[in-house]
């Protein structure tokens, strides 16, 4: 596997990456919060993770102009 030539730009500007990071945060919160707070309904973060992961998958296939090569405004 070879990374795309503009991987830094993709990492910085792609919505799919941002949404995957948000999904990872929800997964971490689901694991950690029950130790501190027991009033959050069970499975809420699992549902949020599912929705955000689906949005990241969709965003991966949508043109994101700031990630395209040739636009060197970094």
Secondary structure, DSSP 8 states (H G I E B T S, - for coil): ----TTHHHHHHH-HHHHHHHHHHHHHHHHHHGGGT---S-TTHHHHHHHHHHHHHHHHHTS--GGGSTT----
